[in-house]
Amino acid sequence: MLAEHLTLLEAARYLGVSRAKLSRLAKEGVVVFRPNPLDRRVKLFRVDDLDELLIGPRRLHPASHRSIAAL
């Protein structure tokens, strides 16, 4: 796995949300993921995409669970 990609669990921790919340955001298209080419069941998230979600128009902060939870 490339360092610029995080698994669902790693990305959820990075954003400060639960795995279930991040999975819902991915399903709704709020955040983009790609399947791992070695195991298509594993979702991979680009760190740049996660950063964009954090600093996007809503000015989200990684420690602020309320901001992301409001999505």
Residue pairs with C-beta under 8 A, 6 or more apart in sequence:
1 7
1 36
1 44
4 46
4 47
4 48
5 44
5 45
5 46
5 47
6 14
6 44
6 45
6 47
6 50
7 42
7 43
7 44
7 45
8 19
8 22
8 23
8 26
8 33
8 42
8 43
8 45
9 19
11 22
11 45
11 50
12 18
12 19
12 21
12 22
14 47
14 50
14 62
15 22
15 50
15 53
15 54
15 62
15 68
16 62
16 63
16 64
16 65
16 68
17 25
17 65
17 68
17 69
21 68
21 69
22 31
22 45
23 43
25 31
25 53
25 68
25 71
26 32
26 33
26 43
26 45
30 53
30 71
31 45
31 49
31 50
31 53
32 45
32 46
32 49
33 43
33 44
33 45
34 43
34 44
34 46
35 41
35 42
35 43
35 44
36 42
36 43
36 44
53 60
53 68
54 60
54 61
54 62
58 67
58 71
59 67
60 67
60 68
61 67
